[in-house]
Amino acid sequence: MILMVVNSELAYRRGVFLSDQGDREGALRAWRQTVASGHADLGPRAAVGVGVLLAMGGDGDGAAQAWASALDSGHHEAAPLAAVNLGVLRAGCGDVIGAQALWQRAIDSGHAQHAPRAAVNLGVLLAAQGDAGAAERAYRQAIGSGDADAASLALVNLGVLLLQTGNADGALTLYRAAIVSGNQEAVPLARLNLGRLWQRQGDLSRAHDEFLLAAGSGHHEHAPVAWVEVGALLAAADDAKGAVAAYRSAIETGHADAGPRAHVGLALLWLTQGETNAVVDAFGMAIRSGHAEMAPLAALNLGVVLVDGGDAEGALRLWRSVVRSAHPEHGPVAALNLGALLVRRGDHDGARAAWEEAVGSGHDDAGPRAAVCLGRLRAHRGDVDGARSAYLRAIASAHVDAAPIATAELERLG
């Protein structure tokens, strides 16, 4: 029996060492040996480690099984940590109820670290569901927990929540409290959000200062985002040189979200400077990033640039790619543009299909405009009933531009 304990301890420590050295497979073998030993203390701890390594390797099911075993052990340390981790996994899979139950279980454990962190996660989840009251209670529980990391992040998150409900003064107080905490995770995020608060209130000087401090923190997540905010502010203030430098700082971080946003910002800035080649390059980088928001936006805008430069084929390819992306905002606009370009090229069937796509999207701007275009095309081709139907749809939208035009066109139809 003593020999088994010694072997379990050696295996667990070996797993820790190998994990620190980056030997994932070796660490898994060692920790699985510890789990299999049935050691009451180290087995559940090792199970948590196994789950972390499997999750990092993309094996969500394996991670879930490992964390579930740690959770079932009732271990005072491993069980609440496993509940937190398993909750994150469940939330990522869209299992909101499961995640909520797991985080509540971690909270109920009363663990000094894991319970407050679960409360922060629960607050984020509840806020996303629109339950502001429950989210606020979860954040305040984390703030009052005494765990410095969780409390600082909860201060920022609660500030965001209060600002969304119109309590700017409350948000300001909480952001400043998070900054005073000195927490390396919370301070850059608090400064970023404080900058946005000042920007919302029209105090661009203070906004710039806070964004710059967040950017200067070097935080892997928040600094790149802050550089984009700095760039946008400077671009709006006609400081092209400063904006370019800020956007390039964001790009150099390699951040998956801020980088493409910075490329789009650069492209729009250079567009005002008449730097067409630079515009094409920057939009192209954003497109190639595959970013869910920026790639279709860049393709939409680059299509306009190419049309203006006489490259209709290039524009067609780009706009078709945006339509295929099914982006709810940019897809319908691209379909509207695509139809207009196809009509100019004599492809009426292609234009009809594109405009029908835009109309069917329900987009509040591109849809009514496309309905007018579709009505005119149908009228031109002798389809009076189809034209009338399209015009009536544009009129029903009450669109400020499209509805009056459709009314006039409908009267012209007789």
C-alpha positions in Angstrom: 0.0 0.0 0.0 2.9 2.4 0.8 4.5 1.5 -2.5 1.4 2.4 -4.4 1.3 5.9 -2.8 5.0 6.5 -3.6 4.5 5.4 -7.2 1.4 7.7 -7.5 3.3 10.6 -6.1 6.2 10.0 -8.5 3.9 9.7 -11.5 2.0 12.8 -10.6 5.2 14.9 -10.2 6.6 13.4 -13.4 3.4 14.6 -15.2 3.8 18.1 -13.8 7.4 18.2 -14.9 6.7 16.8 -18.4 3.8 19.2 -18.9 6.0 22.1 -17.9 8.5 20.9 -20.5 5.9 20.7 -23.2 5.8 16.9 -23.4 2.1 16.5 -23.7 2.1 12.8 -24.4 4.5 12.0 -21.6 2.5 14.1 -19.1 -0.7 12.4 -20.2 0.8 8.9 -19.6 2.1 9.9 -16.2 -1.2 11.6 -15.0 -3.3 8.7 -16.4 -1.1 6.3 -14.3 -1.9 8.5 -11.3 -5.6 8.5 -12.0 -5.5 4.7 -12.5 -3.8 4.3 -9.1 -7.0 5.4 -7.3 -5.0 7.8 -5.1 -7.6 9.8 -3.2 -5.8 13.1 -3.4 -3.5 13.0 -6.5 -5.9 11.0 -8.7 -8.5 13.8 -9.0 -5.7 16.4 -9.4 -4.2 14.4 -12.2 -7.6 14.0 -13.8 -7.9 17.7 -14.0 -4.5 17.9 -15.7 -5.5 15.2 -18.2 -8.6 17.2 -19.0 -6.6 20.4 -19.6 -4.1 18.7 -21.9 -6.8 16.9 -23.9 -8.8 20.2 -24.3 -5.7 21.9 -25.5 -5.2 19.1 -28.0 -8.8 19.6 -29.3 -10.2 16.4 -27.6 -13.3 17.9 -26.0 -15.0 14.6 -25.3 -11.9 13.2 -23.6 -11.5 16.4 -21.6 -15.1 16.2 -20.5 -14.7 12.6 -19.3 -11.5 13.5 -17.3 -13.1 16.5 -15.7 -16.3 14.6 -14.9 -14.2 12.0 -13.1 -12.5 14.7 -11.0 -15.9 16.3 -10.3 -17.4 13.1 -9.2 -14.5 12.5 -6.8 -15.7 15.3 -4.5 -12.1 16.4 -4.0 -12.0 19.7 -2.2 -9.6 21.3 -4.8 -10.0 19.3 -8.0 -13.8 19.0 -8.0 -14.6 22.7 -8.1 -11.8 23.4 -10.6 -13.2 20.6 -12.8 -16.6 22.1 -12.5 -15.3 25.5 -13.7 -13.4 23.9 -16.6 -16.3 21.7 -17.6 -18.6 24.6 -17.5 -16.4 26.5 -20.0 -16.4 23.5 -22.3 -20.2 23.2 -22.1 -20.7 26.9 -22.7 -18.5 26.6 -25.8 -20.7 23.8 -27.1 -23.8 25.9 -26.6 -25.0 24.0 -23.5 -26.0 27.1 -21.5 -28.0 25.2 -18.9 -25.2 22.7 -18.3 -22.6 25.4 -18.0 -24.8 27.3 -15.6 -25.3 24.2 -13.4 -21.6 23.4 -13.3 -20.6 27.0 -12.4 -23.2 27.1 -9.7 -21.8 23.9 -8.3 -18.4 25.4 -8.2 -19.8 28.5 -6.5 -21.6 26.3 -3.9 -18.3 24.6 -3.1 -17.2 27.8 -1.4 -13.7 27.3 -2.7 -11.6 30.4 -2.2 -10.4 30.7 -5.8 -12.6 28.5 -8.0 -16.0 29.7 -6.6 -15.3 33.4 -7.4 -14.0 32.6 -10.9 -17.1 30.5 -11.5 -19.2 33.5 -10.4 -17.5 35.7 -13.0 -18.2 33.1 -15.7 -21.8 32.8 -14.6 -22.2 36.5 -14.7 -20.9 36.6 -18.3 -23.3 33.9 -19.2 -26.3 35.5 -17.5 -25.5 38.9 -19.0 -25.4 37.3 -22.5 -28.8 35.8 -21.9 -30.2 39.3 -20.9 -30.6 38.5 -17.2 -28.9 41.7 -16.0 -30.1 41.3 -12.4 -28.8 37.8 -11.9 -25.6 38.7 -13.7 -25.1 41.7 -11.4 -25.6 39.4 -8.3 -23.0 36.9 -9.7 -20.5 39.7 -10.3 -21.0 41.2 -6.9 -20.5 37.8 -5.3 -17.1 37.6 -7.0 -16.2 41.2 -6.0 -16.9 40.4 -2.4 -15.1 37.1 -2.4 -11.7 38.4 -1.6 -10.1 36.7 -4.6 -8.1 39.5 -6.2 -8.2 38.2 -9.8 -11.9 37.3 -9.9 -12.9 40.5 -8.1 -11.0 42.7 -10.5 -12.4 41.1 -13.6 -15.9 41.2 -12.0 -15.5 45.0 -11.4 -14.9 45.5 -15.1 -17.7 43.2 -16.3 -20.1 44.8 -13.9 -19.1 48.2 -15.2 -19.9 47.0 -18.7 -23.3 45.8 -17.5 -24.1 49.0 -15.7 -23.1 51.1 -18.8 -25.5 49.0 -20.9 -28.3 49.8 -18.5 -27.5 53.5 -18.7 -25.5 53.9 -15.4 -22.4 55.6 -16.7 -21.4 56.9 -13.3 -21.6 53.5 -11.8 -19.5 52.0 -14.6 -16.9 54.8 -14.2 -16.5 54.0 -10.5 -16.1 50.3 -11.2 -13.6 50.8 -14.0 -11.5 53.0 -11.8 -11.7 50.5 -8.9 -10.4 47.8 -11.3 -7.5 50.0 -12.4 -6.6 50.8 -8.7 -6.5 47.0 -8.1 -3.4 46.8 -10.3 -4.4 43.4 -11.6 -2.5 42.6 -14.8 -5.6 41.1 -16.4 -8.2 43.6 -15.3 -6.3 46.9 -15.6 -5.9 46.9 -19.4 -9.5 45.7 -19.9 -10.7 48.4 -17.5 -8.7 51.1 -19.4 -10.1 49.8 -22.7 -13.6 50.1 -21.5 -13.0 53.4 -19.8 -11.8 54.7 -23.1 -14.9 53.6 -24.8 -17.0 55.3 -22.0 -15.2 58.6 -22.5 -15.5 58.2 -26.3 -19.3 57.6 -25.9 -19.5 60.8 -23.9 -17.6 62.8 -26.5 -14.4 63.2 -24.4 -12.0 62.0 -27.1 -8.9 63.3 -25.3 -9.5 61.1 -22.3 -10.6 58.3 -24.5 -7.3 58.5 -26.4 -5.3 58.5 -23.1 -7.0 55.4 -21.8 -6.7 53.5 -25.1 -3.0 54.4 -25.2 -2.4 53.2 -21.7 -4.3 49.9 -22.5 -2.2 49.5 -25.7 1.0 50.2 -23.8 0.2 47.4 -21.3 1.4 44.8 -23.8 -1.5 42.6 -22.7 -1.8 39.8 -25.3 -5.6 40.2 -25.7 -6.5 43.8 -24.8 -3.4 45.8 -26.1 -4.0 44.9 -29.8 -7.7 45.9 -29.5 -6.6 49.1 -27.8 -4.2 49.9 -30.7 -7.1 49.6 -33.1 -9.1 52.0 -31.0 -6.2 54.5 -31.0 -5.9 54.2 -34.7 -9.6 54.9 -35.3 -9.5 57.9 -33.0 -6.4 59.4 -34.7 -7.8 58.7 -38.2 -11.0 60.6 -37.2 -8.8 63.4 -36.0 -7.0 63.5 -39.4 -3.7 62.3 -37.8 -3.0 59.9 -40.6 0.6 59.3 -39.5 -0.4 58.5 -36.0 -3.3 56.3 -37.1 -1.0 54.3 -39.5 1.4 53.7 -36.6 -1.3 52.6 -34.3 -2.9 50.2 -36.8 0.5 48.7 -37.6 1.2 48.1 -33.9 -2.1 46.2 -33.8 -1.1 44.2 -36.9 2.3 43.4 -35.6 0.9 41.6 -32.5 -0.6 38.9 -34.8 -3.9 39.2 -32.9 -6.6 37.2 -34.8 -9.3 39.8 -34.3 -7.5 43.1 -34.0 -5.2 42.4 -36.9 -7.9 42.2 -39.6 -9.7 45.2 -38.0 -6.5 47.2 -38.3 -6.1 46.2 -41.9 -9.6 47.4 -42.7 -8.9 50.6 -40.8 -5.7 51.1 -42.7 -7.4 50.5 -46.0 -10.2 53.0 -45.3 -7.6 55.6 -44.2 -5.5 55.1 -47.3 -8.6 55.4 -49.4 -9.0 59.0 -48.2 -5.3 59.5 -49.1 -5.8 58.2 -52.7 -3.3 55.4 -52.0 -5.0 52.8 -54.2 -2.3 50.1 -54.2 -2.1 50.3 -50.4 -5.9 50.1 -50.1 -5.9 47.0 -52.3 -3.1 45.4 -50.2 -4.7 46.2 -46.9 -8.2 45.0 -47.9 -6.6 41.9 -49.4 -4.9 41.1 -46.1 -8.2 41.4 -44.2 -9.9 39.1 -46.8 -7.2 36.5 -46.5 -7.5 36.5 -42.7 -10.8 34.8 -43.0 -12.2 36.9 -40.2 -15.9 36.4 -39.8 -16.7 40.1 -39.8 -13.8 41.9 -41.4 -13.2 39.5 -44.4 -16.6 40.1 -46.0 -16.5 43.8 -45.1 -13.1 44.1 -46.8 -14.3 42.1 -49.8 -17.4 44.3 -50.1 -15.4 47.5 -50.0 -12.6 46.3 -52.2 -15.2 45.4 -54.8 -16.2 49.1 -54.9 -12.6 50.1 -55.3 -12.1 47.7 -58.2 -15.2 48.8 -60.0 -14.0 52.4 -59.8 -10.7 51.2 -61.2 -12.3 49.4 -64.1 -11.8 45.9 -62.8 -15.4 44.7 -63.0 -14.4 41.0 -63.1 -12.5 41.4 -59.8 -15.5 43.1 -58.2 -17.9 40.4 -59.4 -15.7 37.7 -57.8 -15.5 39.6 -54.5 -19.1 40.4 -54.2 -20.1 36.8 -55.1 -17.8 35.6 -52.3 -19.5 38.0 -49.9 -23.0 36.8 -50.9 -21.8 33.2 -50.4 -20.6 34.0 -47.0 -24.2 34.7 -46.0 -23.1 37.5 -43.7 -26.3 39.1 -42.5 -25.1 42.7 -43.0 -22.6 42.6 -45.8 -24.1 39.7 -47.9 -27.3 41.6 -48.8 -25.3 44.8 -49.7 -23.0 42.8 -51.8 -26.0 41.2 -53.6 -27.4 44.7 -54.2 -24.1 45.8 -55.7 -23.7 42.6 -57.7 -27.1 43.1 -59.3 -26.3 46.6 -60.3 -23.0 45.6 -61.9 -24.6 42.6 -63.7 -27.3 44.8 -65.2 -24.6 47.1 -66.6 -23.0 44.1 -68.2 -26.3 42.9 -69.7 -26.7 39.9 -67.4 -30.4 40.5 -66.5 -30.9 37.0 -65.2 -27.9 37.2 -62.9 -29.1 40.7 -61.7 -32.5 39.3 -61.0 -31.1 36.5 -58.9 -28.8 38.8 -57.0 -31.6 41.3 -56.2 -34.0 38.5 -55.2 -31.3 37.4 -52.8 -31.0 40.8 -51.3 -34.8 41.3 -51.0 -35.2 37.8 -49.4 -32.5 38.6 -46.8 -34.8 41.0 -45.0 -32.0 43.5 -44.7 -33.5 46.8 -43.7 -31.6 48.9 -46.2 -30.3 46.7 -49.0 -33.6 44.8 -49.1 -35.9 47.7 -50.0 -33.4 49.2 -52.4 -33.0 45.9 -54.2 -36.8 45.6 -54.3 -37.0 48.9 -56.3 -34.2 47.6 -58.6 -36.0 44.3 -59.0 -39.3 46.1 -59.8 -37.7 48.2 -62.5 -36.0 45.1 -64.0 -39.3 43.2 -64.1 -41.1 46.1 -65.6 -38.5 46.5 -68.3 -38.9 42.8 -69.1 -42.7 43.1 -69.2 -43.5 41.4 -66.0 -46.0 44.0 -64.6 -47.3 41.8 -61.8 -43.8 40.9 -60.7 -42.8 44.6 -60.8 -45.9 45.6 -58.8 -45.1 43.0 -56.1 -41.6 44.2 -55.8 -42.6 47.9 -55.5 -45.3 47.0 -52.9 -42.6 45.2 -50.8 -40.4 48.3 -51.0 -43.3 50.6 -50.0 -44.2 48.3 -47.1 -40.7 48.7 -45.7 -41.2 52.4 -45.2 -37.6 52.9 -46.3 -36.9 56.6 -46.4 -35.5 56.5 -49.9 -36.8 53.3 -51.5 -40.5 53.6 -50.4 -41.1 57.0 -52.2 -39.3 55.8 -55.3 -41.3 52.6 -55.3 -44.6 54.6 -54.9 -43.7 56.7 -57.9 -42.8 53.7 -60.0 -46.0 51.9 -59.0 -48.1 54.9 -60.1 -46.2 54.8 -63.4 -47.1 51.2 -63.9 -50.8 52.2 -63.8 
